[in-house]
Amino acid sequence: MRFVNLADRFDISSQETKYIDVIKFAETFYKQANPGLSENPMVKIEEYSLTYNQLQSELDAKREQF
């Protein structure tokens, strides 16, 4: 699943910021897709760069070196 923030500095408005509990969403999504399972799923959340070729934390570490 990919979540994208489509708002940027040019879309400033009076709308309030909305937040998603990504872990709760993933667990609920998994349970709905697998209704027969009674065990709790293991959820792993990772943030990737915009190009999706490396973890965001790795990219941040590389940027600090330059």
Distance bins in CASP14 RR format, pairs under 12 A and 6 or more apart:
PFRMAT RR
TARGET T0000
AUTHOR 0000-0000-0000
RMODE 2
METHOD distances of the structure
MODEL  1
1 20 0 0 0 0 0 1 0 0 0 0 0
1 22 0 0 0 0 1 0 0 0 0 0 0
1 23 0 0 0 0 0 1 0 0 0 0 0
1 25 1 0 0 1 0 0 0 0 0 0 0
1 26 1 0 0 1 0 0 0 0 0 0 0
1 28 0 0 0 0 0 1 0 0 0 0 0
1 29 1 0 0 1 0 0 0 0 0 0 0
1 30 0 0 0 0 0 1 0 0 0 0 0
1 33 0 0 0 0 0 1 0 0 0 0 0
1 43 0 0 0 0 0 1 0 0 0 0 0
1 44 0 0 0 0 0 1 0 0 0 0 0
1 45 0 0 0 0 1 0 0 0 0 0 0
1 46 0 0 0 0 0 1 0 0 0 0 0
1 48 0 0 0 0 0 1 0 0 0 0 0
2 22 0 0 0 0 0 1 0 0 0 0 0
2 45 0 0 0 0 0 1 0 0 0 0 0
2 46 0 0 0 0 0 1 0 0 0 0 0
2 47 0 0 0 0 0 1 0 0 0 0 0
2 48 0 0 0 0 1 0 0 0 0 0 0
2 50 0 0 0 0 0 1 0 0 0 0 0
2 52 0 0 0 0 1 0 0 0 0 0 0
3 18 0 0 0 0 0 1 0 0 0 0 0
3 19 0 0 0 0 0 1 0 0 0 0 0
3 20 1 0 0 1 0 0 0 0 0 0 0
3 21 0 0 0 0 0 1 0 0 0 0 0
3 22 1 0 0 1 0 0 0 0 0 0 0
3 25 0 0 0 0 1 0 0 0 0 0 0
3 26 0 0 0 0 0 1 0 0 0 0 0
3 45 0 0 0 0 0 1 0 0 0 0 0
3 46 0 0 0 0 0 1 0 0 0 0 0
3 47 0 0 0 0 1 0 0 0 0 0 0
3 48 0 0 0 0 0 1 0 0 0 0 0
4 20 0 0 0 0 0 1 0 0 0 0 0
4 47 0 0 0 0 0 1 0 0 0 0 0
4 48 0 0 0 0 0 1 0 0 0 0 0
4 50 0 0 0 0 1 0 0 0 0 0 0
4 52 0 0 0 0 0 1 0 0 0 0 0
5 11 0 0 0 0 0 1 0 0 0 0 0
5 17 0 0 0 0 1 0 0 0 0 0 0
5 18 0 0 0 0 0 1 0 0 0 0 0
5 19 0 0 0 0 0 1 0 0 0 0 0
5 20 0 0 0 0 0 1 0 0 0 0 0
5 47 0 0 0 0 0 1 0 0 0 0 0
5 50 0 0 0 0 0 1 0 0 0 0 0
6 15 0 0 0 0 0 1 0 0 0 0 0
6 18 0 0 0 0 0 1 0 0 0 0 0
7 13 0 0 0 0 1 0 0 0 0 0 0
7 15 0 0 0 0 1 0 0 0 0 0 0
7 16 0 0 0 0 0 1 0 0 0 0 0
7 17 0 0 0 0 1 0 0 0 0 0 0
7 18 0 0 0 0 1 0 0 0 0 0 0
11 17 0 0 0 0 0 1 0 0 0 0 0
19 25 0 0 0 0 0 1 0 0 0 0 0
20 26 0 0 0 0 0 1 0 0 0 0 0
20 28 0 0 0 0 0 1 0 0 0 0 0
20 29 0 0 0 0 0 1 0 0 0 0 0
20 45 0 0 0 0 0 1 0 0 0 0 0
21 27 0 0 0 0 1 0 0 0 0 0 0
21 28 0 0 0 0 1 0 0 0 0 0 0
21 29 0 0 0 0 0 1 0 0 0 0 0
21 43 0 0 0 0 0 1 0 0 0 0 0
21 45 0 0 0 0 0 1 0 0 0 0 0
22 28 0 0 0 0 0 1 0 0 0 0 0
22 29 0 0 0 0 0 1 0 0 0 0 0
22 43 0 0 0 0 1 0 0 0 0 0 0
22 44 0 0 0 0 0 1 0 0 0 0 0
22 45 1 0 1 0 0 0 0 0 0 0 0
22 46 0 0 0 0 0 1 0 0 0 0 0
22 47 0 0 0 0 1 0 0 0 0 0 0
23 29 0 0 0 0 0 1 0 0 0 0 0
23 30 0 0 0 0 0 1 0 0 0 0 0
23 40 0 0 0 0 0 1 0 0 0 0 0
23 41 0 0 0 0 0 1 0 0 0 0 0
23 42 0 0 0 0 0 1 0 0 0 0 0
23 43 1 0 1 0 0 0 0 0 0 0 0
23 44 0 0 0 0 1 0 0 0 0 0 0
23 45 1 0 0 1 0 0 0 0 0 0 0
24 30 0 0 0 0 0 1 0 0 0 0 0
24 31 0 0 0 0 0 1 0 0 0 0 0
24 40 0 0 0 0 0 1 0 0 0 0 0
24 41 0 0 0 0 0 1 0 0 0 0 0
24 43 0 0 0 0 1 0 0 0 0 0 0
24 45 0 0 0 0 0 1 0 0 0 0 0
25 31 0 0 0 0 0 1 0 0 0 0 0
25 32 0 0 0 0 0 1 0 0 0 0 0
25 41 0 0 0 0 0 1 0 0 0 0 0
25 43 0 0 0 0 1 0 0 0 0 0 0
25 45 0 0 0 0 1 0 0 0 0 0 0
26 32 0 0 0 0 0 1 0 0 0 0 0
26 33 0 0 0 0 0 1 0 0 0 0 0
26 40 0 0 0 0 0 1 0 0 0 0 0
26 41 1 0 0 1 0 0 0 0 0 0 0
26 42 0 0 0 0 0 1 0 0 0 0 0
26 43 1 0 1 0 0 0 0 0 0 0 0
26 44 0 0 0 0 1 0 0 0 0 0 0
26 45 1 0 0 1 0 0 0 0 0 0 0
26 46 0 0 0 0 0 1 0 0 0 0 0
27 33 0 0 0 0 0 1 0 0 0 0 0
27 34 0 0 0 0 0 1 0 0 0 0 0
27 37 0 0 0 0 0 1 0 0 0 0 0
27 39 0 0 0 0 0 1 0 0 0 0 0
27 40 1 0 0 1 0 0 0 0 0 0 0
27 41 1 0 1 0 0 0 0 0 0 0 0
27 42 0 0 0 0 1 0 0 0 0 0 0
27 43 1 0 1 0 0 0 0 0 0 0 0
27 44 0 0 0 0 0 1 0 0 0 0 0
27 45 0 0 0 0 0 1 0 0 0 0 0
28 34 0 0 0 0 0 1 0 0 0 0 0
28 35 0 0 0 0 0 1 0 0 0 0 0
28 40 0 0 0 0 0 1 0 0 0 0 0
28 41 0 0 0 0 1 0 0 0 0 0 0
28 43 0 0 0 0 0 1 0 0 0 0 0
29 41 0 0 0 0 1 0 0 0 0 0 0
29 43 0 0 0 0 1 0 0 0 0 0 0
30 36 0 0 0 0 0 1 0 0 0 0 0
30 37 0 0 0 0 1 0 0 0 0 0 0
30 39 0 0 0 0 0 1 0 0 0 0 0
30 40 0 0 0 0 1 0 0 0 0 0 0
30 41 1 0 1 0 0 0 0 0 0 0 0
30 42 0 0 0 0 1 0 0 0 0 0 0
30 43 1 0 0 1 0 0 0 0 0 0 0
30 44 0 0 0 0 0 1 0 0 0 0 0
31 37 1 0 0 1 0 0 0 0 0 0 0
31 38 0 0 0 0 1 0 0 0 0 0 0
31 39 0 0 0 0 0 1 0 0 0 0 0
31 40 0 0 0 0 1 0 0 0 0 0 0
31 41 1 0 0 1 0 0 0 0 0 0 0
31 43 0 0 0 0 0 1 0 0 0 0 0
32 41 0 0 0 0 0 1 0 0 0 0 0
33 41 0 0 0 0 1 0 0 0 0 0 0
34 40 0 0 0 0 0 1 0 0 0 0 0
34 41 1 0 0 1 0 0 0 0 0 0 0
44 55 0 0 0 0 0 1 0 0 0 0 0
45 55 0 0 0 0 0 1 0 0 0 0 0
45 56 0 0 0 0 0 1 0 0 0 0 0
46 52 0 0 0 0 0 1 0 0 0 0 0
46 54 0 0 0 0 0 1 0 0 0 0 0
46 55 1 0 0 1 0 0 0 0 0 0 0
46 56 0 0 0 0 1 0 0 0 0 0 0
46 57 0 0 0 0 1 0 0 0 0 0 0
46 58 0 0 0 0 0 1 0 0 0 0 0
47 54 0 0 0 0 0 1 0 0 0 0 0
47 55 1 0 0 1 0 0 0 0 0 0 0
47 56 1 0 1 0 0 0 0 0 0 0 0
47 57 1 0 0 1 0 0 0 0 0 0 0
47 58 0 0 0 0 0 1 0 0 0 0 0
47 59 0 0 0 0 1 0 0 0 0 0 0
47 60 0 0 0 0 1 0 0 0 0 0 0
48 54 1 0 0 1 0 0 0 0 0 0 0
48 55 1 0 0 1 0 0 0 0 0 0 0
48 56 1 0 0 1 0 0 0 0 0 0 0
48 57 0 0 0 0 1 0 0 0 0 0 0
48 58 0 0 0 0 1 0 0 0 0 0 0
48 59 0 0 0 0 1 0 0 0 0 0 0
48 60 0 0 0 0 0 1 0 0 0 0 0
49 55 1 0 0 1 0 0 0 0 0 0 0
49 56 1 0 1 0 0 0 0 0 0 0 0
49 57 0 0 0 0 1 0 0 0 0 0 0
49 58 0 0 0 0 1 0 0 0 0 0 0
49 59 1 0 1 0 0 0 0 0 0 0 0
49 60 0 0 0 0 1 0 0 0 0 0 0
49 61 0 0 0 0 0 1 0 0 0 0 0
49 62 0 0 0 0 0 1 0 0 0 0 0
49 63 0 0 0 0 0 1 0 0 0 0 0
50 56 0 0 0 0 1 0 0 0 0 0 0
50 59 0 0 0 0 1 0 0 0 0 0 0
51 59 0 0 0 0 1 0 0 0 0 0 0
52 59 0 0 0 0 0 1 0 0 0 0 0
53 59 0 0 0 0 1 0 0 0 0 0 0
53 62 0 0 0 0 0 1 0 0 0 0 0
54 60 0 0 0 0 0 1 0 0 0 0 0
54 61 0 0 0 0 1 0 0 0 0 0 0
54 62 0 0 0 0 1 0 0 0 0 0 0
54 63 0 0 0 0 0 1 0 0 0 0 0
55 61 0 0 0 0 1 0 0 0 0 0 0
55 62 0 0 0 0 0 1 0 0 0 0 0
56 62 0 0 0 0 0 1 0 0 0 0 0
56 63 0 0 0 0 0 1 0 0 0 0 0
57 63 0 0 0 0 0 1 0 0 0 0 0
57 64 0 0 0 0 0 1 0 0 0 0 0
58 64 0 0 0 0 0 1 0 0 0 0 0
58 65 0 0 0 0 0 1 0 0 0 0 0
59 65 0 0 0 0 0 1 0 0 0 0 0
59 66 0 0 0 0 0 1 0 0 0 0 0
60 66 0 0 0 0 0 1 0 0 0 0 0
END
